[in-house]
Amino acid sequence: MASDRMDGKTEGGDKRFEILIVGMNGDLRGKQLPSGAEDKVWAGEIRLPTSTQSLDIWGDDNDDITGVSLTIGDPDGKLIPDRRSLTPMPWAPDGSMQVLATMHEFDGSPSFMDPRAILASVLERYAARGLTPVVATELEFYVMSGDWRQTGRPSPPESLTYRGEPNGFQLYDMSAVGALDDYLGTLRAYARAQGLPADATTAEFGPGQFEVNLLHRPDALAAADDCLYLKRIAEQAARRHGLKSTCMAKPYSEHAGSGLHVHASIIDGQGRNILDAKGGEPKLIKSVISGLLDSMREAQLIFAPFANSYRRFQPGSFAPVDLTWGSGHRGTAIRIPDKDGPAARIEHRVAGADANPYLLLAAILGGMLAGLDGELDPGEETTPSFTPANTARLTHDFLSAVETFRASPFIADIFGARYQALYGDTKRKEALAHLRTVSDFDYRTYLPRL
């Protein structure tokens, strides 16, 4: 294990080249090619069915409700690689590489189903205004024992338990960091090998829960790539140490859920932060906050894309349920860490770790766009001594979020009507499957009593 921490490389074996696309659920799909086949990748000669990016959480293309697969012959698309995303795979044989691609139709246009293309289209709207979003993500995830397939349940790594029970809350606890030092060392080695702008790593509330901060980038597409690669690094490092990492929003009933917080600001052509209340337009940051709050319920299905996602939204938790904002207030949906100077920015605190980072940034930056055109009012600020009355709330119900998403003009504008229908119909199937499933909770609670 010591050698893993030094360089993260695997000796022996044949090096490989992976070309990857991003699925609806933030999953990676693609092809693994032998070394030497890279010329075909850069020439755009690698193909996959376009429906690959329509698959639900079970891997079904749902052609009967979406009509994007066999109904139209399940046509191929071309994978156009993004050279900026070319990185080593330090868990694979030395010299192995991976690259992210965007699915294109044969007429040269990006597929309407490609999450990277959706985010790129939002960024084009900023570019048309001479503006550039600057984005950073903070990803929380759990590391757990590697026997989850055998037990059918997650459990903390043995080094974080006593007689099988967690040691307690571990927020910022350096002994928890030390207990998994080998794992975290491998994770950092992999991040260095890939050139990820990883910053601080902290222990979070739950046993085996950690957060890794990624530095700001003036390229939101690259920031989403970083987040996706970080998820893969966390998974591969866990495998190396016989563990399991998960970005499930709520893997434990009794412990904190995992979030994916986003920090965002906007710079103009002269490099000035237009959200700076002193150096820019004082009212603009409030208008941007309002744009985010006004679109938040319509976009909640992006922030919380699965049935499990809604278990995070509990009153009194750090996962916000009220559509509120505040300066430095971690209980609000939108937090303002700084409002003056170059570091002025918003922090969006709603999404779970299970969110697709490309769709997440598209929704957030789309909401911010809505606030750039007028002086919108976000309402009263939440402070430690004051909470506005009668604020709107996010839903706790998966199906309700689906129906709100499917009917939203904002979603149609940002994601396109075709993707709105595809995503909404697919998630509606998942929500109905969840509702139809009688759980162990039902049996334990109701069967003995009713």
KETOR-602926 format. One record per residue (C-alpha): x, y, z. Coordinates in steps of 0.2 Angstrom, whole numbers. Layout:
BEGIN
+-------+-------+-------+
!    xx !    yy !    zz !
+-------+-------+-------+
!     X !     Y !     Z !
...
+-------+-------+-------+
//
This chain:
BEGIN
+-------+-------+-------+
!    xx !    yy !    zz !
+-------+-------+-------+
!     0 !     0 !     0 !
!    15 !    12 !     3 !
!    19 !    11 !   -16 !
!     1 !    16 !   -20 !
!     2 !    31 !   -10 !
!    18 !    36 !   -18 !
!    13 !    36 !   -36 !
!    -4 !    27 !   -37 !
!     2 !    16 !   -52 !
!    -1 !    -2 !   -56 !
!    14 !   -11 !   -63 !
!    12 !   -24 !   -77 !
!    -2 !   -27 !   -89 !
!    -6 !   -19 !  -105 !
!    -9 !     0 !  -105 !
!   -26 !     5 !  -112 !
!   -36 !    20 !  -118 !
!   -53 !    24 !  -113 !
!   -65 !    36 !  -122 !
!   -80 !    40 !  -111 !
!   -96 !    49 !  -112 !
!  -108 !    55 !   -98 !
!  -125 !    47 !   -95 !
!  -141 !    54 !   -89 !
!  -136 !    50 !   -71 !
!  -118 !    56 !   -72 !
!  -112 !    38 !   -75 !
!   -98 !    35 !   -87 !
!  -100 !    24 !  -102 !
!   -89 !    22 !  -117 !
!   -76 !    10 !  -125 !
!   -59 !     3 !  -119 !
!   -47 !     2 !  -133 !
!   -29 !    -5 !  -134 !
!   -15 !     6 !  -134 !
!   -11 !    12 !  -151 !
!   -29 !    15 !  -156 !
!   -29 !    33 !  -151 !
!   -28 !    39 !  -169 !
!   -46 !    33 !  -171 !
!   -52 !    42 !  -156 !
!   -44 !    59 !  -161 !
!   -51 !    57 !  -179 !
!   -69 !    55 !  -172 !
!   -71 !    37 !  -178 !
!   -77 !    30 !  -162 !
!   -96 !    27 !  -162 !
!  -109 !    22 !  -149 !
!  -128 !    22 !  -150 !
!  -135 !    39 !  -146 !
!  -147 !    31 !  -134 !
!  -133 !    26 !  -123 !
!  -136 !    43 !  -115 !
!  -154 !    40 !  -112 !
!  -152 !    25 !  -100 !
!  -160 !    25 !   -83 !
!  -153 !    20 !   -67 !
!  -156 !     2 !   -71 !
!  -148 !     3 !   -88 !
!  -164 !     2 !   -98 !
!  -167 !    14 !  -113 !
!  -186 !    14 !  -110 !
!  -189 !    15 !  -129 !
!  -208 !    12 !  -126 !
!  -209 !    29 !  -117 !
!  -195 !    39 !  -125 !
!  -194 !    33 !  -143 !
!  -175 !    36 !  -144 !
!  -169 !    19 !  -146 !
!  -176 !     4 !  -157 !
!  -191 !    14 !  -162 !
!  -179 !    24 !  -173 !
!  -167 !    10 !  -177 !
!  -155 !    14 !  -162 !
!  -144 !    24 !  -173 !
!  -125 !    27 !  -169 !
!  -118 !    44 !  -165 !
!  -100 !    50 !  -166 !
!   -89 !    52 !  -150 !
!   -80 !    69 !  -152 !
!   -66 !    69 !  -138 !
!   -61 !    84 !  -128 !
!   -42 !    85 !  -128 !
!   -43 !    96 !  -112 !
!   -50 !    81 !  -102 !
!   -36 !    69 !  -107 !
!   -29 !    62 !   -91 !
!   -19 !    47 !   -85 !
!   -28 !    32 !   -76 !
!   -16 !    30 !   -62 !
!   -26 !    14 !   -56 !
!   -23 !     5 !   -72 !
!    -6 !    -1 !   -80 !
!     6 !    13 !   -82 !
!     3 !    24 !   -98 !
!   -16 !    21 !   -98 !
!   -26 !    36 !  -102 !
!   -44 !    42 !  -102 !
!   -53 !    56 !  -112 !
!   -71 !    63 !  -111 !
!   -81 !    65 !  -127 !
!   -97 !    73 !  -132 !
!  -109 !    63 !  -143 !
!  -113 !    71 !  -160 !
!  -125 !    67 !  -173 !
!  -118 !    63 !  -190 !
!  -123 !    80 !  -196 !
!  -110 !    87 !  -184 !
!  -122 !    94 !  -171 !
!  -121 !    89 !  -153 !
!  -134 !    76 !  -147 !
!  -148 !    84 !  -137 !
!  -145 !    70 !  -124 !
!  -127 !    74 !  -120 !
!  -125 !    82 !  -103 !
!  -109 !    90 !  -108 !
!  -117 !    98 !  -123 !
!  -131 !   104 !  -113 !
!  -119 !   113 !  -101 !
!  -109 !   120 !  -116 !
!  -125 !   128 !  -123 !
!  -128 !   137 !  -107 !
!  -110 !   143 !  -107 !
!  -113 !   150 !  -125 !
!  -126 !   161 !  -118 !
!  -114 !   169 !  -106 !
!  -101 !   171 !  -120 !
!  -113 !   180 !  -130 !
!  -114 !   193 !  -116 !
!   -95 !   194 !  -114 !
!   -96 !   185 !   -98 !
!   -88 !   169 !   -90 !
!   -94 !   159 !   -75 !
!   -81 !   154 !   -63 !
!   -86 !   138 !   -54 !
!   -80 !   127 !   -40 !
!   -88 !   111 !   -32 !
!   -87 !   103 !   -15 !
!   -91 !    84 !   -16 !
!   -96 !    74 !     0 !
!   -95 !    55 !    -1 !
!   -95 !    40 !    10 !
!   -81 !    27 !    11 !
!   -87 !    10 !    18 !
!   -83 !    -7 !    21 !
!   -80 !   -18 !     6 !
!   -92 !   -32 !    11 !
!  -108 !   -22 !     6 !
!  -112 !   -35 !    -8 !
!  -112 !   -49 !     4 !
!  -121 !   -40 !    18 !
!  -133 !   -30 !     7 !
!  -130 !   -15 !    18 !
!  -117 !    -2 !    20 !
!  -106 !    -1 !    35 !
!   -92 !    10 !    41 !
!   -74 !     4 !    38 !
!   -68 !    -6 !    53 !
!   -55 !     7 !    58 !
!   -69 !    19 !    62 !
!   -79 !     8 !    73 !
!   -78 !     0 !    90 !
!   -86 !   -17 !    92 !
!   -95 !   -14 !    76 !
!  -102 !     3 !    81 !
!   -97 !    20 !    74 !
!   -86 !    30 !    85 !
!   -98 !    45 !    84 !
!   -99 !    61 !    74 !
!   -82 !    64 !    65 !
!   -84 !    82 !    59 !
!   -67 !    89 !    56 !
!   -60 !    75 !    66 !
!   -42 !    72 !    61 !
!   -42 !    55 !    70 !
!   -55 !    50 !    56 !
!   -43 !    56 !    43 !
!   -29 !    47 !    51 !
!   -39 !    31 !    52 !
!   -41 !    31 !    33 !
!   -24 !    39 !    29 !
!   -19 !    25 !    17 !
!   -35 !    27 !     7 !
!   -35 !    46 !     7 !
!   -16 !    46 !     2 !
!   -21 !    35 !   -13 !
!   -35 !    47 !   -18 !
!   -23 !    62 !   -17 !
!   -10 !    53 !   -27 !
!   -23 !    49 !   -41 !
!   -29 !    67 !   -41 !
!   -11 !    73 !   -43 !
!    -8 !    61 !   -57 !
!   -23 !    68 !   -66 !
!   -19 !    86 !   -62 !
!   -36 !    89 !   -53 !
!   -36 !   105 !   -44 !
!   -40 !    97 !   -27 !
!   -39 !   107 !   -12 !
!   -44 !   103 !     6 !
!   -50 !    86 !    12 !
!   -60 !    86 !    28 !
!   -70 !    73 !    38 !
!   -88 !    76 !    38 !
!  -102 !    71 !    51 !
!  -105 !    53 !    46 !
!   -94 !    38 !    49 !
!   -82 !    37 !    34 !
!   -89 !    53 !    26 !
!   -77 !    65 !    18 !
!   -77 !    81 !     8 !
!   -65 !    86 !    -6 !
!   -65 !   104 !   -12 !
!   -60 !   108 !   -30 !
!   -53 !   125 !   -34 !
!   -62 !   138 !   -44 !
!   -61 !   137 !   -63 !
!   -65 !   150 !   -76 !
!   -72 !   135 !   -87 !
!   -88 !   127 !   -80 !
!   -86 !   113 !   -92 !
!   -69 !   109 !   -85 !
!   -76 !   111 !   -67 !
!   -89 !    98 !   -71 !
!   -76 !    86 !   -78 !
!   -66 !    88 !   -62 !
!   -80 !    83 !   -52 !
!   -84 !    68 !   -62 !
!   -66 !    63 !   -62 !
!   -65 !    65 !   -43 !
!   -80 !    53 !   -41 !
!   -71 !    40 !   -51 !
!   -55 !    43 !   -42 !
!   -64 !    40 !   -25 !
!   -71 !    24 !   -32 !
!   -55 !    17 !   -39 !
!   -45 !    22 !   -23 !
!   -58 !    13 !   -13 !
!   -56 !    -3 !   -23 !
!   -37 !    -2 !   -21 !
!   -40 !    -3 !    -2 !
!   -54 !   -16 !    -2 !
!   -67 !    -2 !     2 !
!   -82 !     5 !    -6 !
!   -85 !    23 !   -10 !
!  -103 !    30 !   -13 !
!  -111 !    46 !   -19 !
!  -128 !    40 !   -14 !
!  -137 !    55 !    -6 !
!  -142 !    46 !    10 !
!  -134 !    29 !    12 !
!  -137 !    28 !    31 !
!  -154 !    32 !    39 !
!  -146 !    38 !    55 !
!  -132 !    48 !    48 !
!  -130 !    64 !    37 !
!  -133 !    64 !    19 !
!  -120 !    69 !     6 !
!  -121 !    85 !    -4 !
!  -113 !    93 !   -19 !
!  -111 !   111 !   -16 !
!  -107 !   123 !   -30 !
!   -98 !   140 !   -28 !
!  -100 !   152 !   -43 !
!   -96 !   170 !   -48 !
!   -96 !   179 !   -65 !
!   -82 !   189 !   -73 !
!   -84 !   201 !   -88 !
!   -72 !   204 !  -102 !
!   -60 !   214 !   -91 !
!   -59 !   201 !   -78 !
!   -70 !   210 !   -66 !
!   -82 !   200 !   -54 !
!   -99 !   208 !   -58 !
!  -106 !   200 !   -42 !
!   -94 !   211 !   -32 !
!  -106 !   222 !   -22 !
!   -93 !   236 !   -21 !
!   -84 !   235 !   -37 !
!   -98 !   230 !   -48 !
!  -117 !   233 !   -47 !
!  -123 !   232 !   -29 !
!  -140 !   225 !   -33 !
!  -134 !   212 !   -45 !
!  -130 !   198 !   -33 !
!  -147 !   199 !   -25 !
!  -155 !   198 !   -42 !
!  -145 !   183 !   -46 !
!  -150 !   175 !   -30 !
!  -168 !   178 !   -34 !
!  -166 !   170 !   -51 !
!  -159 !   155 !   -42 !
!  -173 !   154 !   -29 !
!  -186 !   157 !   -42 !
!  -180 !   142 !   -53 !
!  -176 !   131 !   -38 !
!  -192 !   121 !   -37 !
!  -193 !   118 !   -55 !
!  -175 !   112 !   -56 !
!  -176 !   101 !   -40 !
!  -176 !    85 !   -50 !
!  -158 !    90 !   -56 !
!  -152 !    93 !   -39 !
!  -161 !    77 !   -32 !
!  -162 !    65 !   -46 !
!  -167 !    49 !   -37 !
!  -179 !    43 !   -24 !
!  -165 !    41 !   -11 !
!  -161 !    59 !   -14 !
!  -176 !    66 !    -5 !
!  -171 !    57 !    11 !
!  -158 !    71 !    13 !
!  -171 !    85 !    14 !
!  -176 !    85 !    32 !
!  -180 !   100 !    43 !
!  -166 !   105 !    55 !
!  -152 !    97 !    44 !
!  -139 !   105 !    33 !
!  -148 !   100 !    17 !
!  -160 !   115 !    15 !
!  -178 !   113 !    13 !
!  -183 !   132 !    13 !
!  -180 !   143 !    -2 !
!  -170 !   155 !     8 !
!  -153 !   165 !     7 !
!  -141 !   172 !    19 !
!  -123 !   179 !    21 !
!  -112 !   166 !    28 !
!  -128 !   156 !    34 !
!  -126 !   137 !    31 !
!  -144 !   133 !    34 !
!  -150 !   142 !    18 !
!  -152 !   136 !     1 !
!  -141 !   150 !    -6 !
!  -127 !   156 !     5 !
!  -116 !   171 !     1 !
!   -98 !   167 !     8 !
!   -92 !   184 !     1 !
!  -101 !   199 !    -7 !
!   -87 !   211 !    -8 !
!   -71 !   210 !   -19 !
!   -65 !   198 !   -32 !
!   -70 !   183 !   -21 !
!   -89 !   188 !   -21 !
!   -99 !   173 !   -25 !
!  -114 !   162 !   -22 !
!  -114 !   145 !   -14 !
!  -128 !   134 !   -20 !
!  -131 !   121 !    -6 !
!  -146 !   111 !   -12 !
!  -139 !    97 !   -23 !
!  -134 !    79 !   -17 !
!  -118 !    71 !   -21 !
!  -128 !    60 !   -33 !
!  -132 !    74 !   -45 !
!  -125 !    74 !   -62 !
!  -112 !    88 !   -62 !
!  -115 !    94 !   -79 !
!  -134 !    95 !   -78 !
!  -132 !   103 !   -60 !
!  -121 !   117 !   -67 !
!  -132 !   120 !   -82 !
!  -147 !   122 !   -70 !
!  -138 !   134 !   -58 !
!  -130 !   144 !   -71 !
!  -147 !   145 !   -80 !
!  -155 !   152 !   -64 !
!  -141 !   165 !   -62 !
!  -144 !   170 !   -80 !
!  -162 !   174 !   -76 !
!  -156 !   186 !   -63 !
!  -144 !   196 !   -75 !
!  -158 !   205 !   -85 !
!  -167 !   214 !   -71 !
!  -167 !   219 !   -53 !
!  -176 !   204 !   -45 !
!  -180 !   203 !   -27 !
!  -175 !   188 !   -17 !
!  -185 !   193 !    -2 !
!  -178 !   195 !    16 !
!  -162 !   188 !    21 !
!  -161 !   174 !    33 !
!  -149 !   178 !    48 !
!  -145 !   170 !    64 !
!  -158 !   180 !    73 !
!  -171 !   181 !    59 !
!  -180 !   169 !    48 !
!  -192 !   175 !    35 !
!  -210 !   169 !    37 !
!  -220 !   159 !    25 !
!  -205 !   155 !    13 !
!  -208 !   143 !    -1 !
!  -201 !   125 !     2 !
!  -193 !   112 !    -9 !
!  -203 !    96 !   -10 !
!  -200 !    80 !    -1 !
!  -208 !    69 !   -14 !
!  -199 !    62 !   -29 !
!  -214 !    61 !   -40 !
!  -219 !    79 !   -36 !
!  -202 !    85 !   -41 !
!  -204 !    75 !   -58 !
!  -221 !    83 !   -62 !
!  -214 !   101 !   -58 !
!  -199 !    98 !   -69 !
!  -209 !    91 !   -84 !
!  -221 !   107 !   -83 !
!  -207 !   120 !   -81 !
!  -204 !   133 !   -95 !
!  -187 !   137 !   -87 !
!  -182 !   119 !   -89 !
!  -188 !   119 !  -107 !
!  -177 !   135 !  -110 !
!  -161 !   129 !  -102 !
!  -161 !   110 !  -106 !
!  -172 !   110 !  -122 !
!  -190 !   103 !  -123 !
!  -184 !    86 !  -130 !
!  -172 !    83 !  -115 !
!  -185 !    90 !  -103 !
!  -197 !    76 !  -110 !
!  -184 !    63 !  -110 !
!  -177 !    66 !   -93 !
!  -194 !    69 !   -85 !
!  -202 !    54 !   -93 !
!  -187 !    43 !   -87 !
!  -188 !    49 !   -70 !
!  -207 !    47 !   -69 !
!  -204 !    29 !   -72 !
!  -192 !    28 !   -58 !
!  -203 !    37 !   -46 !
!  -218 !    26 !   -50 !
!  -207 !    11 !   -47 !
!  -202 !    18 !   -30 !
!  -220 !    21 !   -25 !
!  -225 !     3 !   -30 !
!  -212 !    -5 !   -20 !
!  -217 !   -11 !    -3 !
!  -202 !    -8 !     8 !
!  -195 !   -17 !    24 !
!  -200 !    -2 !    34 !
!  -218 !    -5 !    28 !
!  -217 !   -23 !    34 !
!  -209 !   -19 !    51 !
!  -221 !    -5 !    55 !
!  -238 !   -10 !    48 !
!  -238 !   -29 !    46 !
!  -238 !   -32 !    65 !
!  -250 !   -19 !    69 !
!  -263 !   -18 !    55 !
+-------+-------+-------+
//
